[in-house]
Amino acid sequence: MPSATFLWAKILSYIEQQHTEALVNVWFDDVDVVELRDDTLVLHTPNQFRKPILETQCVPYITEAMLAVGQQQIQVVILDE
């Protein structure tokens, strides 16, 4: 299994290529990868107002990208402060 940082970079690259750079810049600019454990990718945003939007609107993009880069279906958890 690739490292969390490597996987996150591939996910962002895929989203940028398939959708728009603006999508990545607007919604993922402050998102950091925390860890990849078992079947869960843990991300963090310091913005408590952005978290619900990421969970409802952006997780599908992340899931699509994970499958496209050859990963199995992985649960995405987003933490905030």
N, C-alpha and C positions, 0 to 999 in steps of 0.2 A: 504494500500500500504506500502511495506517495506521501510525502510530508504534507502537513496542513498548509504551509506557506506555498509550496509548489502547486498544490491543487487549487488554492484560492487564486493564484496568478493565472492559471489556465482557465478557470471559471470566468474571471473578469475579462480576459482576452476574448473568450468565446462570446460573451454577452456583447462586448464592444463590436465584434465583427458581425454578429447576427442581428443586432439591434442598432444601437447608436452609441457613440462615445459620450454623448450628452447624458444618456441613461446612467452610464457608469459614473460619470463625474458628479451628477446630481445626487444619486441615491447611495452610491457605494464609496464616496470619497472619504468618509470618516469611519468606515467599517474595517475592523481589524480581525484577522483570524486568530482565534485563541488556541484551538486544538482540533485534531481529528482523532476521535476515539471510537473504536468499534464501528458502528454504522451511523455516527453522529458527527457533523461538522458544527463546531461551536464558533460563533462570530460575536463580535462586540461592537456596539455603537455607543458613544458617549451621549447621544442625543435621545432622551426619553420620548420625545414627540415623534421621532423618526422610526422608532422600533416597531410600532403597530403597522405602519405603512410598509416597512420592509417585510414584516411577517405576512401580510395579506397580499401585497402587490408584487414584491420582488422575489420571494421564495420560489415561485414558479419559474422565474428566469434562472435562478441558481440550480434548481432541479433539472431543468432542461439542459443547462450547460454541463452538469455533472454526467448526465447520461451521454451527452455528445462527446465528452472527452474520455469516455470509456470507464466511467465509474459506475458502480452499482447504485441502486436507489439509496440515498443517504439522507437521514433526517437532518434538518437544519434547525439549530437553536440559536436565537439571537438574544444576547444579554445586553443590558444597559446598566447605567450606574444607579 
